[in-house]
Amino acid sequence: MHNETPIVRRQSKRIYVGNVPIGDGAPITVQSMTNTRTTDVDATVKQIEALQRVGVDIVRVSVPTMEAAEAFKLIKQRVSVPLVADIHFDYRIALKVAEYGVDCLRINPGNIGREDRIQAVVDCARDKNIPIRIGINGGSLEKDIQEKYGEPTPEALVESALRHVEILDRLNFDNFKISVKASDVFLAVQSYRLLAKQIIQPLHLGITEAGGARSGSVKSAIGLGMLLAEGIGDTLRISLAADPVEEVKVGFDILKALRIRSRGINFIACPTCSRQEFDVIGTVNALEQRLEDIITPMDVSIIGCVVNGPGEALISDIGVTGGHKKSGFYQDGERQRERFDNEKMIDQLEAKIRAKASMIDQTKRIDISQD
């Protein structure tokens, strides 16, 4: 029930990864990357399908060898989400996955080698309308740039990025997006800010090697949140040393918190105190697990007492305010006569949320049909 974000997006060129638009006001996409061995086709497909279930828009797959390229061909045939091939150094792998229908090439032109090899990859990408993602990383800058700056700096990352951009400009190829990732939040943020002023291509955001599930999520939320709030960023990946599914969930949570893009339920829950009349933490945890299949944007407030409960419930699609043995139930900001038994609340709430999601979806279908 909250209003849309007040953020004004940076103007950028529109590109497509498969059928997914990126840039020029398109919804900010959430990406992830498989961590299975690409040559294990079944395991990789299974992981991609798990990522799709939580809403991933684009999946990157590492393709380090020709054997992996052959596996990529089989993987591409079995999944529907757009796939990005992550390739370093060997231009022949890029040509091979292009032949097999890759949706985007993550490859730095300057790392491929001779000019004729770069030309071959760019010509192939142009011919098949495949975008390229230039990926600059603070931990792997070119030797001469490292020597020039002494350490990774925003200026160093941007100089590296523009060096690769210049190659594509020279070959008259502008179908690309670019990232300037670093593991340090401030280094990454300032690098993106500088680059955003110098090119019109879409920017892929990330805090690289952010860390484990908790610390990496915090670092990513701070860094990407700063940039997204300034309107910078067209697509993102949360880099966690964790299950890639968690990367997608955190990515959507960041976009949801900034009211940029809503997918699924936004739970508003109190941190609990001695005033709580029911197990708020247990209720929220159970509902998050049970309702992962709901993709309808909804605000659900679960507050353990009457101090903040009514106020949050007034601006939620579904709301609960804790009371002795029975708790108040709100729908669309209005208190209902029905009350929830605190011992059976999880089942009752799940039923109400599912019914409300179905109602919202039905209303949207009617609106679309009338248009």
C-alpha positions in Angstrom: 0.0 0.0 0.0 3.0 2.3 0.1 3.7 4.7 -2.7 6.3 4.1 -5.4 9.9 5.2 -5.0 10.7 8.9 -5.4 14.1 7.9 -6.9 15.0 9.5 -10.2 16.9 7.0 -12.4 20.1 7.9 -14.3 19.4 8.0 -18.0 21.1 5.2 -19.9 21.0 3.3 -23.2 18.6 0.3 -23.5 20.1 -3.1 -24.2 18.6 -6.6 -24.1 19.9 -9.8 -22.5 17.7 -12.3 -24.2 14.2 -10.9 -23.8 15.1 -9.0 -20.6 15.4 -5.2 -21.1 18.2 -3.4 -19.2 18.6 0.4 -18.9 16.6 3.4 -20.1 14.1 3.0 -17.3 13.5 -0.7 -17.5 13.0 -2.5 -14.2 16.3 -3.1 -12.4 17.1 -6.8 -12.9 18.4 -9.2 -10.3 21.1 -11.6 -11.4 23.0 -14.5 -9.8 25.7 -16.9 -10.8 25.9 -20.7 -10.6 28.5 -22.2 -8.4 28.2 -25.8 -9.6 30.7 -27.2 -12.1 29.4 -26.2 -15.5 30.4 -29.6 -16.8 27.9 -31.1 -14.4 24.9 -30.3 -16.6 22.2 -31.8 -14.3 23.5 -30.0 -11.2 23.8 -26.7 -13.0 20.3 -26.9 -14.5 18.9 -27.8 -11.1 20.5 -24.7 -9.5 19.3 -22.5 -12.3 15.7 -23.8 -11.8 16.0 -23.1 -8.1 17.1 -19.5 -8.9 14.1 -19.1 -11.3 11.7 -20.2 -8.5 12.8 -17.2 -6.4 12.6 -14.8 -9.3 16.0 -14.4 -10.8 16.0 -12.4 -14.1 19.4 -13.4 -15.5 21.9 -16.1 -14.6 25.7 -16.1 -15.2 27.5 -19.3 -15.8 31.3 -19.7 -15.8 32.7 -21.2 -19.0 36.4 -21.7 -18.5 37.1 -24.4 -21.0 35.8 -25.8 -24.3 34.4 -28.8 -22.4 32.4 -26.3 -20.3 31.3 -24.7 -23.5 29.9 -28.0 -24.8 28.1 -28.4 -21.4 26.8 -24.8 -21.7 25.1 -25.8 -25.0 23.1 -28.6 -23.2 22.3 -26.3 -20.2 21.0 -23.6 -22.5 18.6 -26.0 -24.2 17.0 -27.0 -20.8 16.4 -23.6 -19.2 14.3 -20.5 -20.1 16.1 -17.8 -18.2 18.7 -15.7 -20.1 22.2 -16.9 -19.6 25.4 -14.9 -19.4 28.7 -16.8 -20.2 31.6 -15.7 -18.0 34.7 -16.0 -20.1 38.3 -15.0 -19.5 41.2 -14.8 -22.1 40.2 -17.5 -24.6 38.3 -15.8 -27.5 37.4 -19.2 -29.0 35.2 -20.0 -26.1 33.3 -16.8 -26.6 32.7 -17.7 -30.3 31.6 -21.2 -29.4 29.0 -20.2 -26.8 27.7 -17.5 -29.2 27.1 -20.3 -31.6 25.2 -22.1 -28.8 22.8 -19.2 -28.2 24.3 -17.3 -25.2 22.4 -14.2 -24.2 25.3 -12.1 -23.1 29.1 -12.4 -23.0 30.9 -11.3 -19.8 34.3 -10.7 -21.3 36.8 -7.9 -21.1 38.0 -7.0 -24.7 41.5 -6.0 -23.6 42.1 -9.4 -22.0 41.4 -11.5 -25.2 44.7 -10.7 -26.8 45.4 -9.7 -30.4 43.3 -7.2 -32.2 42.0 -9.8 -34.7 40.7 -11.9 -31.9 38.9 -9.0 -30.3 37.5 -8.1 -33.7 36.3 -11.7 -34.2 34.4 -11.7 -30.9 32.9 -8.3 -31.5 31.8 -9.1 -35.0 30.2 -12.3 -33.8 28.4 -10.4 -31.0 27.2 -7.8 -33.5 26.0 -10.4 -36.0 24.0 -12.3 -33.4 22.9 -9.2 -31.4 24.6 -10.5 -28.3 25.5 -7.8 -25.7 28.8 -7.8 -23.8 29.3 -7.1 -20.2 32.7 -5.4 -19.3 33.5 -6.4 -15.8 36.2 -4.5 -13.9 37.3 -5.8 -10.5 39.4 -3.9 -8.0 41.3 -7.0 -7.3 42.4 -7.7 -10.8 43.4 -4.4 -12.4 45.9 -4.3 -15.3 49.6 -4.3 -14.1 50.4 -0.8 -15.5 47.3 0.7 -13.9 48.3 -0.9 -10.5 51.7 0.6 -10.9 50.3 4.0 -11.8 48.0 4.3 -8.9 49.8 2.1 -6.3 46.5 0.6 -5.1 43.0 0.2 -6.3 41.3 3.7 -6.4 38.1 4.8 -8.0 40.1 6.6 -10.7 42.1 3.4 -11.3 38.9 1.3 -11.8 37.3 3.9 -14.1 40.5 4.1 -16.2 40.5 0.4 -16.6 36.8 0.4 -17.6 37.3 3.2 -20.1 40.2 1.4 -21.6 37.9 -1.5 -22.5 35.1 0.8 -23.6 37.6 2.6 -26.0 38.2 -0.8 -27.7 34.5 -1.3 -28.3 34.1 2.3 -29.4 36.9 1.8 -31.9 35.1 -1.2 -33.3 31.8 0.7 -33.4 30.1 -1.6 -30.9 27.8 0.0 -28.2 25.7 -3.0 -27.2 27.3 -3.4 -23.7 26.9 -2.9 -20.0 29.7 -2.4 -17.5 30.5 -3.0 -13.9 33.3 -1.6 -11.6 33.1 -3.9 -8.6 35.3 -3.8 -5.5 35.1 -5.6 -2.1 35.4 -2.2 -0.4 32.0 -0.5 -0.2 33.3 3.1 -0.6 35.7 2.2 -3.4 32.9 0.5 -5.4 30.4 3.3 -4.7 32.8 6.1 -5.8 33.9 4.2 -8.9 30.3 3.8 -10.0 29.6 7.5 -9.3 32.6 8.5 -11.5 31.8 6.1 -14.3 28.1 7.0 -14.4 29.0 10.5 -15.5 31.2 9.4 -18.4 29.2 6.8 -20.3 25.6 6.2 -21.3 25.6 2.4 -21.1 23.7 0.5 -18.4 25.6 -0.2 -15.2 25.7 -3.6 -13.5 26.0 -3.1 -9.8 27.8 -5.3 -7.2 30.1 -5.4 -4.2 32.3 -8.2 -5.3 33.4 -10.9 -2.8 31.2 -9.3 -0.2 31.5 -12.1 2.3 29.2 -14.6 4.0 25.5 -14.5 3.9 25.1 -12.0 6.8 28.1 -9.7 6.4 27.9 -9.8 2.6 24.2 -8.9 2.6 24.9 -5.9 4.9 27.8 -4.7 2.7 25.8 -5.1 -0.4 22.7 -3.4 1.0 24.8 -0.4 2.1 26.8 0.0 -1.1 24.1 -0.8 -3.6 21.6 1.1 -1.6 23.7 4.2 -1.7 23.9 4.0 -5.5 20.4 2.9 -6.2 19.1 5.8 -4.0 21.0 8.1 -6.3 19.4 6.6 -9.4 22.6 4.7 -10.4 22.3 1.1 -11.5 20.3 -0.9 -14.0 21.0 -4.5 -13.0 22.6 -6.0 -9.9 24.1 -9.1 -8.3 24.7 -9.7 -4.7 28.0 -11.7 -4.4 27.7 -14.0 -1.3 29.7 -16.9 -0.1 26.4 -18.7 0.2 23.7 -20.5 -1.8 23.0 -18.4 -4.9 19.3 -18.5 -4.1 20.1 -16.2 -1.1 21.8 -13.7 -3.5 18.5 -13.3 -5.4 16.4 -13.0 -2.2 18.7 -10.3 -0.8 18.7 -8.5 -4.2 14.9 -8.3 -4.2 14.9 -7.3 -0.6 17.2 -4.3 -1.3 15.0 -3.2 -4.2 11.9 -3.7 -2.1 13.3 -1.7 0.8 13.9 1.2 -1.6 10.5 0.8 -3.2 12.1 0.4 -6.6 10.7 -3.0 -7.4 8.4 -5.2 -5.4 8.2 -9.0 -5.7 6.5 -11.0 -3.0 5.6 -10.1 0.5 7.2 -7.2 2.4 6.9 -8.3 6.0 6.8 -5.5 8.5 7.5 -7.0 11.9 8.5 -5.7 15.3 11.8 -6.8 16.9 9.7 -8.0 19.9 9.8 -7.0 23.6 8.0 -8.1 26.8 4.8 -6.4 25.5 4.4 -9.0 22.7 1.2 -11.1 23.0 2.3 -13.9 20.6 5.5 -15.3 19.2 6.2 -12.7 16.5 9.6 -14.1 15.5 8.3 -17.6 15.1 5.3 -16.4 13.2 7.3 -14.3 10.7 9.9 -17.0 10.1 7.2 -19.6 9.5 5.3 -17.4 7.1 8.4 -16.4 5.1 9.1 -20.1 4.5 5.5 -21.0 3.7 4.8 -18.1 1.4 7.9 -18.1 -0.8 5.8 -19.0 -3.8 3.8 -15.8 -3.5 5.2 -13.2 -6.0 2.3 -10.7 -5.6 3.7 -7.5 -4.1 2.0 -7.0 -0.7 2.7 -5.3 2.7 2.0 -7.5 5.7 2.5 -6.1 9.2 2.9 -8.5 12.1 3.2 -6.5 15.4 3.1 -8.1 18.8 1.2 -5.4 20.7 -1.1 -2.4 20.4 1.6 0.3 20.7 2.7 0.3 17.0 0.4 -2.4 15.7 -2.6 -0.3 14.6 -0.5 2.4 12.9 1.4 -0.2 10.8 -1.8 -2.1 10.0 -3.4 1.0 8.6 -0.9 1.2 5.8 -0.6 -2.5 5.1 -2.6 -4.9 2.9 -2.8 -7.4 5.8 -2.1 -6.5 9.4 -2.0 -8.1 12.8 -2.0 -6.3 16.2 -1.2 -8.4 19.2 -3.8 -8.8 21.9 -4.4 -11.1 24.9 -5.1 -14.6 23.6 -6.6 -13.1 20.4 -5.1 -10.5 18.1 -6.7 -7.9 15.9 -6.8 -8.4 12.2 -6.7 -5.6 9.6 -7.2 -5.8 5.8 -6.6 -2.9 3.5 -6.1 -0.6 6.5 -9.5 -1.4 8.1 -9.9 -3.4 11.3 -12.1 -6.5 10.8 -14.5 -7.9 13.3 -12.7 -11.2 13.0 -9.8 -11.8 15.4 -7.0 -14.4 15.3 -6.4 -17.0 17.9 -2.8 -16.5 19.0 -2.2 -20.2 19.1 -3.4 -20.8 15.5 -2.4 -17.5 14.0 0.1 -18.8 11.5 -2.4 -21.0 9.7 -5.1 -18.2 9.8 -2.7 -15.6 8.5 -1.4 -17.8 5.7 -5.0 -18.3 4.5 -5.8 -14.6 4.6 -2.6 -13.6 2.8 -3.1 -16.2 0.0 -6.7 -15.1 -0.4 -5.6 -11.4 -0.6 -2.8 -12.2 -3.1 -5.3 -14.0 -5.3 -7.7 -11.0 -5.1 -4.9 -8.6 -6.1 -3.9 -10.8 -9.0 -7.5 -11.1 -10.2 -8.0 -7.3 -10.1 -4.8 -6.8 -12.1 -6.0 -9.3 -14.8 -9.4 -7.4 -15.0 -7.6 -4.1 -15.3 -5.3 -5.4 -18.1 -8.3 -7.0 -20.0 -10.2 -3.7 -19.9 -7.2 -1.8 -21.2 
